[in-house]
Amino acid sequence: MNTVGRVATDARMVHRGHLSATSPVRTIEVASGVGFGPTKLAAFDAALQSAGVGNFNVIILSSVIPPGTTVTPVDVALTHRDAEWGDRLYVVMAQMRVDRPGQQAWAGVGWAQEQESGKGLFVEHQGHSGAEVRHDLEATLTSIAGSRDEVFGSGEYAVQGTVCRDEPACALVVAVYGSAPWPRPVSEPVISLP
């Protein structure tokens, strides 16, 4: 139950084409996953693994896309392929965990960008139906884009859903900005006495 789509536009969100080939300096990959486990936390971990980001310390960011950025939906996030186990991974993330049989878990991330600069905005929502999440993404993106002076292109979104059957379930969508290692410990200088 994974969908990628475009958000309906209003006067402040006019689609103006794609970024030029010379504009982007970074790529943010948007991946999604679902997971199941004996607890909601175990299901969340399985969903992180499914999206390709399970072996990192996830650091949640707010909603601003830096200039010079291309946002690309992918099956599994790979922008951090040079990262090591436990590195910091900077993301915008939506996730929904459920544990009652028959209950649905839906998560989504939406975004809109200025054509020339590549700067833009992310929004994230979660809920119990795909329609609810898509509605909330569209309404929020239209509202926050309309509160700024910039003219953003038509919005896009990625939505993921699943259903709890006999164990807890989690759906998530993650926009991966990049990774960074933890600072290495500085060793004390060795002083030799005569």
N, CA, C and O of each residue as an XYZ file, in Angstrom:
776
protein
N       0.824     -1.180      0.000
C       0.000      0.000      0.000
C       0.870      1.245      0.000
O       0.831      2.034      0.944
N       1.641      1.422     -1.039
C       2.566      2.532     -1.141
C       2.144      3.393     -2.320
O       1.962      2.879     -3.424
N       1.983      4.711     -2.104
C       1.613      5.588     -3.199
C       2.518      6.807     -3.223
O       2.943      7.315     -2.185
N       2.795      7.255     -4.416
C       3.512      8.502     -4.630
C       2.622      9.316     -5.553
O       2.120      8.793     -6.548
N       2.420     10.590     -5.236
C       1.520     11.383     -6.056
C       1.833     12.850     -6.024
O       2.815     13.289     -5.425
N       0.972     13.606     -6.687
C       1.091     15.053     -6.737
C      -0.080     15.655     -5.974
O      -1.183     15.110     -5.983
N       0.166     16.776     -5.317
C      -0.841     17.488     -4.548
C      -1.526     18.494     -5.459
O      -0.876     19.118     -6.298
N      -2.837     18.656     -5.299
C      -3.555     19.687     -6.042
C      -2.967     21.051     -5.699
O      -2.510     21.270     -4.577
N      -2.979     21.967     -6.664
C      -2.323     23.260     -6.447
C      -3.330     24.365     -6.182
O      -4.506     24.256     -6.528
N      -2.840     25.436     -5.558
C      -3.622     26.655     -5.447
C      -2.773     27.769     -6.070
O      -1.746     27.494     -6.689
N      -3.195     29.010     -5.908
C      -2.522     30.117     -6.590
C      -1.062     30.279     -6.193
O      -0.268     30.766     -6.997
N      -0.677     29.883     -4.968
C       0.695     30.079     -4.531
C       1.566     28.871     -4.818
O       2.778     28.933     -4.611
N       0.995     27.782     -5.285
C       1.762     26.576     -5.552
C       1.608     26.229     -7.033
O       0.878     25.303     -7.386
N       2.292     26.967     -7.889
C       2.183     26.791     -9.323
C       3.338     25.937     -9.808
O       4.500     26.250     -9.546
N       3.018     24.837    -10.529
C       4.074     23.966    -11.043
C       4.815     24.702    -12.159
O       4.201     25.177    -13.115
N       6.120     24.790    -12.030
C       6.931     25.513    -13.005
C       8.014     24.620    -13.579
O       9.052     25.133    -13.998
N       7.827     23.321    -13.620
C       8.808     22.442    -14.234
C       9.781     21.873    -13.234
O       9.544     21.918    -12.026
N      10.886     21.331    -13.738
C      11.896     20.670    -12.912
C      13.103     21.579    -12.711
O      13.296     22.552    -13.440
N      13.904     21.244    -11.717
C      15.141     21.982    -11.486
C      16.065     21.810    -12.680
O      16.069     20.756    -13.315
N      16.839     22.826    -12.987
C      17.798     22.686    -14.078
C      18.914     21.748    -13.650
O      19.143     21.549    -12.457
N      19.608     21.173    -14.623
C      20.661     20.198    -14.335
C      21.809     20.811    -13.544
O      22.556     20.090    -12.883
N      21.958     22.121    -13.602
C      23.068     22.753    -12.890
C      22.700     23.160    -11.470
O      23.593     23.490    -10.689
N      21.414     23.150    -11.103
C      20.985     23.629     -9.798
C      21.300     22.703     -8.626
O      21.866     23.168     -7.636
N      20.958     21.400     -8.691
C      21.062     20.573     -7.486
C      22.495     20.349     -7.012
O      23.397     20.093     -7.810
N      22.682     20.448     -5.718
C      23.967     20.115     -5.113
C      23.813     18.967     -4.120
O      24.805     18.415     -3.643
N      22.571     18.611     -3.810
C      22.321     17.495     -2.893
C      21.028     16.817     -3.312
O      20.173     17.407     -3.974
N      20.912     15.551     -2.902
C      19.688     14.785     -3.133
C      19.143     14.313     -1.797
O      19.886     13.793     -0.964
N      17.864     14.491     -1.596
C      17.169     13.921     -0.453
C      16.320     12.788     -0.999
O      15.453     13.001     -1.846
N      16.574     11.579     -0.509
C      15.800     10.423     -0.944
C      14.637     10.201      0.011
O      14.786     10.299      1.229
N      13.472      9.898     -0.566
C      12.274      9.597      0.215
C      11.979      8.110      0.050
O      11.682      7.646     -1.051
N      12.062      7.370      1.151
C      11.829      5.927      1.136
C      10.721      5.595      2.129
O      10.416      6.384      3.023
N      10.126      4.422      1.959
C       9.080      4.009      2.883
C       9.270      2.553      3.259
O       9.991      1.808      2.595
N       8.606      2.162      4.341
C       8.707      0.780      4.783
C       7.564      0.415      5.704
O       6.897      1.281      6.269
N       7.352     -0.870      5.844
C       6.406     -1.393      6.824
C       7.130     -2.456      7.628
O       8.086     -3.072      7.157
N       6.657     -2.660      8.849
C       7.273     -3.666      9.701
C       6.276     -4.242     10.681
O       5.259     -3.626     10.999
N       6.591     -5.439     11.154
C       5.750     -6.153     12.111
C       6.647     -6.733     13.188
O       7.810     -7.039     12.927
N       6.121     -6.888     14.396
C       6.912     -7.459     15.479
C       6.064     -7.709     16.703
O       4.874     -7.396     16.714
N       6.670     -8.276     17.743
C       5.910     -8.603     18.950
C       5.486     -7.374     19.761
O       4.601     -7.473     20.612
N       6.111     -6.213     19.505
C       5.746     -4.954     20.163
C       5.708     -3.852     19.104
O       6.209     -4.033     17.994
N       5.109     -2.709     19.455
C       5.095     -1.575     18.525
C       6.516     -1.115     18.203
O       6.813     -0.749     17.065
N       7.397     -1.135     19.216
C       8.776     -0.718     18.984
C       9.494     -1.680     18.042
O      10.252     -1.243     17.175
N       9.268     -2.968     18.198
C       9.877     -3.946     17.293
C       9.346     -3.767     15.867
O      10.098     -3.915     14.904
N       8.047     -3.446     15.728
C       7.478     -3.192     14.410
C       8.105     -1.941     13.789
O       8.383     -1.919     12.590
N       8.328     -0.905     14.594
C       8.987      0.315     14.122
C      10.400      0.001     13.629
O      10.799      0.466     12.562
N      11.149     -0.777     14.390
C      12.499     -1.150     13.972
C      12.458     -1.921     12.651
O      13.288     -1.686     11.773
N      11.505     -2.832     12.505
C      11.387     -3.590     11.258
C      11.049     -2.667     10.082
O      11.527     -2.889      8.969
N      10.237     -1.642     10.317
C       9.909     -0.683      9.259
C      11.139      0.149      8.875
O      11.360      0.424      7.696
N      11.936      0.547      9.870
C      13.189      1.251      9.571
C      14.094      0.384      8.705
O      14.687      0.869      7.742
N      14.201     -0.897      9.046
C      15.012     -1.829      8.246
C      14.471     -1.918      6.819
O      15.237     -1.911      5.855
N      13.159     -2.001      6.696
C      12.518     -2.119      5.388
C      12.821     -0.908      4.500
O      12.959     -1.044      3.284
N      12.922      0.271      5.111
C      13.217      1.498      4.358
C      14.717      1.697      4.131
O      15.117      2.615      3.414
N      15.552      0.840      4.738
C      16.996      0.943      4.540
C      17.715      1.842      5.517
O      18.860      2.222      5.273
N      17.065      2.197      6.635
C      17.679      3.139      7.581
C      17.738      2.597      9.004
O      17.838      3.376      9.952
N      17.678      1.294      9.170
C      17.554      0.699     10.491
C      18.809      0.611     11.325
O      18.711      0.371     12.528
N      19.977      0.792     10.755
C      21.216      0.626     11.519
C      21.878      1.944     11.886
O      23.089      2.003     12.098
N      21.067      3.016     11.960
C      21.605      4.341     12.229
C      20.836      4.992     13.367
O      19.730      4.566     13.700
N      21.420      6.019     13.961
C      20.749      6.836     14.962
C      20.000      7.933     14.216
O      20.600      8.890     13.726
N      18.696      7.782     14.138
C      17.859      8.685     13.359
C      17.634      9.985     14.141
O      17.191      9.969     15.289
N      17.946     11.087     13.500
C      17.756     12.414     14.097
C      16.699     13.130     13.256
O      16.892     13.372     12.064
N      15.584     13.461     13.898
C      14.441     14.048     13.215
C      14.658     15.548     13.009
O      15.006     16.274     13.941
N      14.445     15.994     11.773
C      14.534     17.406     11.420
C      13.137     17.980     11.252
O      12.157     17.236     11.207
N      13.044     19.302     11.159
C      11.749     19.926     10.928
C      11.410     19.851      9.440
O      11.471     18.763      8.868
N      11.064     20.931      8.807
C      10.437     20.806      7.500
C      11.084     21.595      6.369
O      10.457     21.740      5.320
N      12.276     22.102      6.515
C      12.839     22.994      5.506
C      13.825     22.251      4.602
O      14.745     21.586      5.079
N      13.615     22.377      3.293
C      14.507     21.791      2.291
C      15.507     22.873      1.877
O      15.097     23.944      1.429
N      16.813     22.613      2.018
C      17.811     23.624      1.650
C      17.835     23.901      0.148
O      17.466     23.035     -0.646
N      18.268     25.108     -0.250
C      18.435     25.400     -1.674
C      19.385     24.392     -2.325
O      20.240     23.811     -1.657
N      19.224     24.194     -3.635
C      20.103     23.296     -4.373
C      19.813     21.827     -4.137
O      20.710     20.995     -4.275
N      18.578     21.487     -3.783
C      18.227     20.117     -3.427
C      17.263     19.516     -4.444
O      16.343     20.182     -4.918
N      17.489     18.254     -4.768
C      16.544     17.453     -5.537
C      15.947     16.429     -4.581
O      16.683     15.777     -3.841
N      14.633     16.278     -4.583
C      13.950     15.278     -3.763
C      13.537     14.141     -4.688
O      12.865     14.361     -5.696
N      13.951     12.907     -4.333
C      13.730     11.746     -5.191
C      13.101     10.594     -4.417
O      13.711     10.099     -3.469
N      11.896     10.148     -4.792
C      11.332      8.945     -4.176
C      12.118      7.703     -4.627
O      12.444      7.563     -5.806
N      12.415      6.812     -3.686
C      13.161      5.581     -3.972
C      12.529      4.419     -3.200
O      11.753      4.635     -2.269
N      12.864      3.201     -3.589
C      12.375      2.033     -2.860
C      13.084      1.878     -1.518
O      12.442      1.620     -0.500
N      14.409      2.036     -1.517
C      15.228      1.925     -0.305
C      16.226      3.072     -0.323
O      16.882      3.308     -1.337
N      16.346      3.788      0.794
C      17.259      4.929      0.871
C      18.704      4.465      0.758
O      19.122      3.549      1.467
N      19.469      5.096     -0.132
C      20.866      4.720     -0.352
C      21.836      5.884     -0.213
O      23.045      5.683     -0.329
N      21.341      7.102      0.032
C      22.230      8.259      0.087
C      23.281      8.135      1.176
O      24.314      8.803      1.127
N      23.026      7.297      2.139
C      23.934      7.143      3.274
C      24.807      5.893      3.133
O      25.318      5.391      4.134
N      24.985      5.388      1.925
C      25.675      4.100      1.729
C      27.105      4.088      2.265
O      27.647      3.016      2.531
N      27.722      5.248      2.426
C      29.076      5.300      2.975
C      29.076      5.416      4.498
O      30.136      5.413      5.125
N      27.900      5.519      5.084
C      27.795      5.656      6.541
C      28.117      4.328      7.222
O      27.995      3.256      6.630
N      28.530      4.435      8.478
C      28.847      3.243      9.270
C      27.754      2.992     10.290
O      26.968      3.883     10.612
N      27.714      1.781     10.789
C      26.757      1.372     11.817
C      26.745      2.406     12.941
O      27.795      2.765     13.472
N      25.557      2.880     13.297
C      25.409      3.797     14.417
C      25.642      5.259     14.104
O      25.487      6.100     14.990
N      26.015      5.603     12.850
C      26.189      7.014     12.499
C      24.871      7.762     12.644
O      23.800      7.159     12.710
N      24.970      9.086     12.693
C      23.787      9.945     12.731
C      23.162      9.976     11.338
O      23.873     10.082     10.339
N      21.842      9.886     11.272
C      21.121      9.966     10.006
C      20.035     11.026     10.165
O      19.123     10.881     10.980
N      20.146     12.089      9.378
C      19.238     13.228      9.480
C      18.048     13.026      8.550
O      18.221     12.833      7.346
N      16.833     13.072      9.112
C      15.644     12.748      8.336
C      14.447     13.614      8.728
O      14.404     14.186      9.817
N      13.486     13.696      7.826
C      12.118     14.073      8.143
C      11.358     12.758      8.068
O      11.516     12.014      7.100
N      10.527     12.450      9.078
C       9.898     11.144      9.128
C       8.462     11.226      9.622
O       8.136     11.988     10.532
N       7.617     10.421      8.995
C       6.262     10.169      9.485
C       6.175      8.684      9.776
O       6.652      7.866      8.989
N       5.567      8.328     10.905
C       5.418      6.909     11.242
C       4.172      6.713     12.067
O       3.796      7.568     12.868
N       3.536      5.576     11.863
C       2.321      5.223     12.596
C       2.445      3.783     13.052
O       2.734      2.889     12.256
N       2.222      3.565     14.355
C       2.303      2.225     14.935
C       0.921      1.836     15.456
O       0.244      2.649     16.086
N       0.502      0.600     15.197
C      -0.783      0.096     15.690
C      -0.597     -1.308     16.249
O       0.323     -2.027     15.860
N      -1.497     -1.694     17.181
C      -1.366     -3.031     17.763
C      -2.693     -3.755     17.946
O      -2.738     -4.799     18.597
N      -3.779     -3.219     17.381
C      -5.067     -3.899     17.450
C      -5.367     -4.545     16.105
O      -5.314     -3.858     15.085
N      -5.679     -5.835     16.059
C      -5.986     -6.510     14.790
C      -7.049     -5.758     13.988
O      -8.079     -5.350     14.524
N      -6.781     -5.584     12.706
C      -7.671     -4.869     11.807
C      -7.405     -3.384     11.717
O      -7.900     -2.726     10.802
N      -6.634     -2.838     12.647
C      -6.330     -1.399     12.651
C      -5.299     -1.099     11.561
O      -4.339     -1.847     11.375
N      -5.515      0.014     10.842
C      -4.601      0.421      9.779
C      -3.591      1.439     10.294
O      -3.895      2.255     11.165
N      -2.398      1.373      9.744
C      -1.343      2.350     10.035
C      -0.910      2.978      8.717
O      -0.512      2.273      7.789
N      -0.988      4.292      8.636
C      -0.603      5.025      7.425
C       0.323      6.172      7.805
O       0.133      6.815      8.837
N       1.319      6.425      6.972
C       2.255      7.527      7.177
C       2.558      8.155      5.821
O       2.530      7.479      4.793
N       2.846      9.452      5.830
C       3.161     10.119      4.572
C       4.020     11.345      4.767
O       3.973     12.000      5.808
N       4.805     11.646      3.750
C       5.622     12.851      3.696
C       5.297     13.550      2.377
O       5.294     12.926      1.316
N       5.024     14.853      2.460
C       4.775     15.655      1.263
C       5.817     16.749      1.152
O       6.431     17.133      2.147
N       6.019     17.256     -0.068
C       7.005     18.314     -0.251
C       6.643     19.180     -1.451
O       5.963     18.738     -2.377
N       7.115     20.425     -1.413
C       6.997     21.368     -2.525
C       8.282     22.166     -2.559
O       8.868     22.476     -1.522
N       8.718     22.499     -3.786
C       9.984     23.213     -3.952
C       9.842     24.364     -4.938
O       9.001     24.344     -5.836
N      10.691     25.365     -4.742
C      10.835     26.446     -5.690
C      11.637     25.911     -6.880
O      12.641     25.226     -6.683
N      11.219     26.207     -8.089
C      11.890     25.660     -9.263
C      13.331     26.136     -9.392
O      14.231     25.319     -9.587
N      13.559     27.403     -9.289
C      14.890     27.951     -9.547
C      15.919     27.573     -8.492
O      17.034     27.174     -8.829
N      15.558     27.694     -7.221
C      16.541     27.503     -6.155
C      16.584     26.074     -5.611
O      17.607     25.648     -5.075
N      15.493     25.339     -5.742
C      15.419     24.008     -5.143
C      15.038     24.015     -3.680
O      14.830     22.953     -3.094
N      14.939     25.209     -3.063
C      14.528     25.241     -1.657
C      13.054     24.906     -1.563
O      12.286     25.107     -2.504
N      12.677     24.388     -0.400
C      11.291     23.989     -0.275
C      10.914     23.593      1.132
O      11.596     23.932      2.099
N       9.807     22.865      1.231
C       9.233     22.489      2.511
C       8.790     21.026      2.484
O       8.303     20.532      1.467
N       8.965     20.352      3.603
C       8.408     19.026      3.832
C       7.278     19.148      4.842
O       7.293     20.037      5.693
N       6.294     18.250      4.746
C       5.289     18.064      5.788
C       5.159     16.570      6.020
O       5.413     15.774      5.116
N       4.771     16.191      7.211
C       4.621     14.773      7.528
C       3.354     14.565      8.345
O       3.022     15.360      9.224
N       2.651     13.471      8.033
C       1.420     13.136      8.748
C       1.301     11.631      8.888
O       1.917     10.870      8.142
N       0.501     11.218      9.853
C       0.183      9.812     10.045
C      -1.289      9.712     10.412
O      -1.881     10.671     10.906
N      -1.888      8.525     10.165
C      -3.295      8.341     10.484
C      -3.715      6.902     10.276
O      -2.880      6.007     10.139
N      -5.035      6.688     10.255
C      -5.575      5.338     10.149
C      -6.146      5.026      8.770
O      -6.773      3.984      8.580
N      -5.929      5.941      7.786
C      -6.315      5.644      6.403
C      -5.438      6.447      5.457
O      -4.926      7.512      5.804
N      -5.280      5.911      4.257
C      -4.512      6.627      3.247
C      -5.165      7.940      2.865
O      -4.478      8.941      2.662
N      -6.491      7.947      2.765
C      -7.207      9.167      2.399
C      -7.000     10.262      3.445
O      -6.806     11.427      3.099
N      -7.041      9.885      4.721
C      -6.815     10.848      5.805
C      -5.419     11.463      5.699
O      -5.266     12.680      5.802
N      -4.415     10.635      5.496
C      -3.042     11.127      5.435
C      -2.842     12.008      4.200
O      -2.237     13.075      4.307
N      -3.329     11.593      3.044
C      -3.191     12.416      1.832
C      -3.897     13.761      2.007
O      -3.354     14.796      1.621
N      -5.101     13.757      2.585
C      -5.820     15.008      2.834
C      -5.005     15.938      3.732
O      -4.849     17.120      3.428
N      -4.486     15.399      4.841
C      -3.712     16.215      5.782
C      -2.425     16.741      5.150
O      -2.033     17.881      5.397
N      -1.767     15.914      4.336
C      -0.552     16.372      3.645
C      -0.874     17.538      2.719
O      -0.187     18.559      2.737
N      -1.916     17.385      1.914
C      -2.290     18.437      0.967
C      -2.678     19.723      1.689
O      -2.233     20.806      1.310
N      -3.508     19.610      2.731
C      -3.961     20.801      3.460
C      -2.794     21.519      4.139
O      -2.700     22.745      4.091
N      -1.913     20.752      4.767
C      -0.780     21.361      5.471
C       0.205     21.987      4.498
O       0.673     23.105      4.716
N       0.517     21.278      3.432
C       1.477     21.798      2.455
C       0.944     23.079      1.804
O       1.691     24.042      1.633
N      -0.325     23.095      1.446
C      -0.925     24.292      0.864
C      -0.866     25.456      1.856
O      -0.558     26.584      1.471
N      -1.157     25.186      3.125
C      -1.155     26.229      4.142
C       0.238     26.794      4.399
O       0.424     28.011      4.380
N       1.222     25.922      4.638
C       2.547     26.449      4.997
C       3.258     27.057      3.786
O       4.039     27.996      3.939
N       2.997     26.533      2.588
C       3.588     27.150      1.393
C       2.963     28.522      1.152
O       3.646     29.462      0.746
N       1.665     28.628      1.406
C       0.971     29.892      1.210
C       1.339     30.965      2.210
O       1.045     32.140      1.987
N       1.979     30.589      3.315
C       2.353     31.575      4.333
C       3.734     32.161      4.081
O       4.240     32.930      4.898
N       4.345     31.807      2.960
C       5.686     32.303      2.633
C       5.651     33.119      1.349
O       4.709     33.014      0.564
N       6.682     33.932      1.138
C       6.757     34.773     -0.051
C       7.168     33.997     -1.302
O       6.876     34.428     -2.418
N       7.835     32.869     -1.130
C       8.309     32.088     -2.265
C       7.125     31.472     -3.020
O       6.045     31.275     -2.461
N       7.355     31.175     -4.296
C       6.355     30.476     -5.099
C       6.856     29.056     -5.300
O       7.842     28.834     -6.004
N       6.180     28.094     -4.683
C       6.587     26.695     -4.746
C       5.853     25.978     -5.857
O       4.711     26.310     -6.173
N       6.515     24.988     -6.456
C       5.876     24.150     -7.461
C       4.796     23.308     -6.824
O       4.625     23.310     -5.605
N       4.068     22.589     -7.658
C       3.010     21.728     -7.130
C       3.620     20.689     -6.202
O       4.719     20.191     -6.445
N       2.909     20.375     -5.159
C       3.420     19.453     -4.153
C       3.404     18.012     -4.620
O       2.645     17.626     -5.509
N       4.257     17.239     -3.999
C       4.308     15.801     -4.233
C       4.261     15.108     -2.881
O       4.492     15.741     -1.852
N       3.966     13.817     -2.874
C       3.921     13.094     -1.619
C       4.218     11.616     -1.824
O       4.074     11.070     -2.918
N       4.639     10.990     -0.730
C       4.806      9.536     -0.659
C       4.038      9.071      0.561
O       4.207      9.619      1.650
N       3.196      8.064      0.389
C       2.345      7.557      1.463
C       2.513      6.047      1.532
O       2.557      5.369      0.506
N       2.607      5.527      2.750
C       2.769      4.078      2.978
C       1.755      3.616      4.008
O       1.507      4.314      4.992
N       1.166      2.449      3.793
C       0.199      1.930      4.743
C       0.310      0.432      4.926
O       0.863     -0.277      4.086
N      -0.232     -0.039      6.052
C      -0.282     -1.460      6.348
C      -1.426     -1.704      7.336
O      -2.043     -0.763      7.837
N      -1.693     -2.967      7.603
C      -2.765     -3.354      8.519
C      -2.198     -4.292      9.573
O      -1.413     -5.189      9.263
N      -2.601     -4.079     10.819
C      -2.228     -4.985     11.894
C      -3.057     -6.262     11.745
O      -4.286     -6.213     11.714
N      -2.383     -7.383     11.657
C      -3.084     -8.674     11.570
C      -3.055     -9.345     12.943
O      -3.997     -9.205     13.723
N      -1.992    -10.063     13.235
C      -1.918    -10.763     14.516
C      -0.778    -10.265     15.394
O      -0.544    -10.808     16.473
N      -0.068     -9.236     14.940
C       0.995     -8.629     15.746
C       1.088     -7.152     15.402
O       0.607     -6.742     14.346
N       1.697     -6.335     16.270
C       1.822     -4.905     16.012
C       2.460     -4.615     14.648
O       3.288     -5.377     14.149
N       2.046     -3.492     14.070
C       2.502     -3.101     12.736
C       2.905     -1.631     12.744
O       2.436     -0.847     13.569
N       3.777     -1.275     11.816
C       4.225      0.112     11.668
C       4.390      0.428     10.190
O       4.924     -0.378      9.428
N       3.926      1.612      9.789
C       4.184      2.151      8.456
C       4.986      3.429      8.643
O       4.715      4.211      9.554
N       5.974      3.640      7.778
C       6.745      4.881      7.876
C       7.202      5.350      6.517
O       7.366      4.566      5.583
N       7.402      6.653      6.431
C       8.016      7.292      5.268
C       9.104      8.192      5.814
O       8.893      8.918      6.785
N      10.275      8.144      5.184
C      11.426      8.881      5.679
C      12.103      9.620      4.519
O      12.355      9.036      3.465
N      12.393     10.902      4.723
C      13.154     11.706      3.770
C      14.560     11.848      4.334
O      14.756     12.511      5.353
N      15.538     11.232      3.681
C      16.900     11.146      4.205
C      17.751     12.289      3.648
O      18.031     12.346      2.450
N      18.157     13.198      4.542
C      19.025     14.317      4.165
C      20.471     13.868      4.017
O      21.156     14.281      3.081
N      20.940     13.030      4.930
C      22.330     12.584      4.887
C      22.757     12.047      6.235
O      21.984     12.024      7.193
N      23.998     11.620      6.288
C      24.527     11.023      7.518
C      25.812     11.728      7.930
O      26.438     12.444      7.148
N      26.179     11.502      9.175
C      27.438     12.051      9.694
C      27.947     11.111     10.778
O      27.162     10.578     11.562
N      29.259     10.907     10.823
C      29.804     10.068     11.900
C      29.785     10.832     13.213
O      29.682     12.059     13.239
N      29.886     10.093     14.283
C      30.030     10.712     15.597
C      31.470     11.205     15.734
O      32.384     10.593     15.181
N      31.682     12.298     16.461
C      33.057     12.764     16.659
C      33.898     11.662     17.309
O      33.449     10.961     18.216
N      35.101     11.537     16.825
C      36.024     10.541     17.383
C      36.606     11.085     18.677
O      36.874     12.282     18.787
N      36.802     10.216     19.653
C      37.405     10.690     20.902
C      38.816     11.218     20.646
O      39.586     10.648     19.872
N      39.121     12.294     21.303
C      40.467     12.858     21.206
C      41.302     12.202     22.294
O      40.945     12.244     23.471
N      42.397     11.606     21.904
C      43.221     10.958     22.904
C      44.108     11.986     23.593
O      44.535     12.975     22.996
N      44.366     11.724     24.844
C      45.220     12.605     25.626
C      46.666     12.451     25.147
O      47.112     11.344     24.846
N      47.386     13.558     25.081
C      48.788     13.414     24.679
C      49.581     12.620     25.728
O      49.348     12.729     26.932
N      50.484     11.853     25.243
C      51.348     11.073     26.136
C      52.572     11.911     26.447
O      53.295     12.345     25.550
N      52.787     12.128     27.721
C      53.955     12.917     28.154
C      54.981     11.961     28.716
O      54.702     11.202     29.644
N      56.149     12.006     28.156
C      57.249     11.158     28.659
C      58.122     11.985     29.586
O      58.588     13.064     29.218
N      58.336     11.482     30.771
C      59.221     12.156     31.713
C      60.608     11.535     31.631
O      60.744     10.326     31.443
N      61.645     12.371     31.773
C      63.018     11.812     31.691
C      63.350     10.882     32.813
O      64.458     10.348     32.865
